Amino acid sequence: MANPVLTSQFGTAEKPNSGSAPVIDTGDYMTMSSVLKQTGLLFMLLIAAAAWGWTQVEVGTLGPVFWGALIASIVLMIVTIVKKEWVRFTAPLYALAQGVLVGAISKVYSDLWEGIVIQAVLATFGVFLAMLFLYANRIVKVTQKLRSVIIIATAGVVLFYLASIVLSLFGADMPFIWDGGPLSILISAGICIVAALNLLLDFDAIERGIQNHAPSWFSWFAAFGLMVTLVWLYLEILRLLALTRD
């Protein structure tokens, strides 16, 4: 999911001319090299933690490890957004906590539907490459209008999640979300599209950060935002595949 600070940091800034001098990686500024390094590190931590989280789940049951990782993820995300200068410390911890969640959830889905996890991973990777191609070739341009639409749509999805959680706490059942019917599949597909569009905001924030000589710690923040979006997209694709199989 796109980080609001990541998308707003350079959301209204004008891009420098294409003839601007390239940024030299001195460690003082954000560069593409530093973004790739931090992103790679975060995903290595996430995958390692996911492998461990996978082993902590009994058939069809999410144990205390899952709930502990969930609470840690929420706390670390809030801290990272509020204290973004701490991101080089909080992002790796978040990747570990999030990895445990992803591993545990993936195991539950795998127990119910054989082969669904690898399908979701491949689909996520495919969507990532497709959105990167569209962005890099300027087939889709991130204008201020598009940016606003994506942010509003994302906020709507967040409110939808919150409403679902609150209603479930009071025992309210919303079968149209989980019953595998046409409406639930349509809702899940719509959320997948919103998650995919958030990748455009991540790419745009990275490009603007480099061009505007953002401080070096912003490389961590950009990598953090990209990781959040990709994990969100993977989990939504996983749910969509499960609904279609159901």
N, C-alpha and C positions, 0 to 999 in steps of 0.2 A: 504494500500500500504506500502511496507516495507520501513522503514526509512533508508536512506543511511548511516547516522551516526551510527544507531543501528547495521546495518549489517557489517560495516567496523570497528567498535570499537574493535571487537574480531575476525574479519574475518580471520586473518593470525596467530592468537595466537595458540600455541600448548596446547592441553588439558592436565591438570595434570593427574597423574596416578589415576586409579579408587580407589586406597587405600588412597587417600588424606583425611586428617582430615575434617570432616564436618564443615561448616561455622556456628559459633554460632551467633545468632541474637543479636548483641550488639548495633545495630543502626548505626554502622560505615561502615558496608558492606552490599552489596546487598544479599538478601536471597530469597528463593522461597516464604516464608511467606510474605515478604514485597511486592514482585511482585503481589501476589494474592490479597493482601489488596488494593494496588493502582489500580490494574485492576478493581476490584469490585467497588471501589469508582468512577472511571471514567465512568464505564458503568451505574451506578446508576444516575449520573449526565446527561449522554447522553440520557437515557430513559426518565427521567423527562422532559428534554428540548424537546425531540421528541414529548411527549404528548402535550406540550404547542404549539409547532410548528404545530402540526396536526390541532389544533383549529384555527390557524391564516390563513388558506387557504380557499378561496371561491372556489366554484366548478370550477375546471379546470384552476384556476388562481393563480400564485405565486405572492404574494404581496411584498411590500417593506421590510417586516420583513425577507423574504427569502434572498433578495439581501444583506441586512445588515449583516446577518449571514454568507453569502458566503464570503464577503470581510473580515469579522472578522476571519473566519477560515483560509483564505489564509495568512493573516498577522500573526496570532498566530502560524501557522505551520512554517513559515519562521523564526520567532523569536525563536521558540523552537529548530529548527535545528542549527541555528547560535549560540544561547546562551543556550546550552543544560543544563547548571547549573541552569537555571531559570525554568526548566521543572516542578518542583513541584507547581509553580504558573501558568505557561502558559498552562499546560496540562488540568487542570480542566476547565479553561476558554475555551480552544479549545473543550473540550467535550460538554460544553453547546452550543457553536456556532454550532458545528457539529450536535448536537441533533436537533436543530431547523431545520437545512437543511434536515436531515433524516425524521423528522416528516412531514415537508411540502411536500417533494417529495413523501413520502409514501401515503399521503392523495390524491395527484393528481392521482397516480396509482390506488388507491383503488376506487376512483370515476369512473374510466374508466373500471376496471376489478375487480369485486367483489371477495374477498378471496385471491387476489394475494399477499397481504402483509404477511399474516400468512404463505403462502406457501414459500415465500422468506426467512422468518425468520427461518422456520424449515429446509429449504435446507442449509442455512448458518450454522446453528448449526450442521447439519449433516456433512457438509464438514469439519468444524472445528474438530469434533471428529474423523473423518476419517484420517485427516492429523496428528492429535496428536497421534493416534494409530500407524500410519506408522512411525512416528519419534521416539516415545518412544520405539518401538520394533525393531528399527534400520532396518526396512524393506527398508526404504529409508534413506541413509546416506548423510548428507550434507557435501560433499567434496568441495574443493576449485573450482573444475571444475563446479560442479552443482551450486555453489553459483554464479559464474561468469555468467553462462547461465541465471539464474533467474534474476540477476541484469540487464543484457543486454536486456532481454525480457521486463522487467519492464520499462526500459528507452524507448524502442520502443513504448510501450503502451502510455507512457507520451507524446512522440512526436506525436503520432497519435491523442491524445486528443487535443494537442495544435494546430495541423494543422486543425482539424475539427473546432475549435473555431475561428481561424483566417479566414478561408475560409467562415464561416458563417457570420462573420462581414462584408465581402465584397459581401455578397449576393449569394455566391456560394452554390449550393445545392448538397448534396451527398446522394441521395435516397437509395443507396445500404446499408447505415448504419442503416436506420430507417424503411425501407419499409416492413420488416418482411419476406423478401425473403430468399432463402438458404444462400446467401453470408452474409447478415446481421446477420443471426442466427449463422453462422460459426464464424464470427468475434467476436460476443458477447461471444460465448462459449469459444473461444480461450483466451479472456481477463479474463474470469472466472477462467480458468485453471491457468493463470499466477498469478492471485490474490491468488488462493489457494496455489500455490507453495511458495508464499511469506510468508505464515504461517510457513513453514519449516525454513525460515531464522529467523523469530521472535523466534521460539522455540530454535534454535541454539544459537542465541545471548543471550537469557536468560540463557541457560545452561552455556555458556562460561563466562558470566558475574559473575555468582555465583562461578564457579570454579576458576576464576581468581581474586576473591575478589574485584570486582568492588565497587566503592563508593556507599553509600546508595542511593544517588539521582538517580543512574542509574536504580533503581527499577521503578521510575516514568517514566523514558525514555523508558524502556522496555514495561511498561503498555501502554504508549502512542503509541508506534510503533504497538503493537498488536491491539489496538483500531482502528488505521488508516487502517490497513489491513482488519479487519473484516467489517468495515463500507464500504470500497471499494468493498469487496466481496459481501456484501448484496445488494448494489446498482446495481452491475453488474448482479447478479442473478435476481433481480427485473426486470431489463431491458430485460434479456434473456427470462424470463417467459412472459413478455408483447409481445415480438416479436413472440414467438410461438403461442400466443393466437391471435395475429393480423393476 
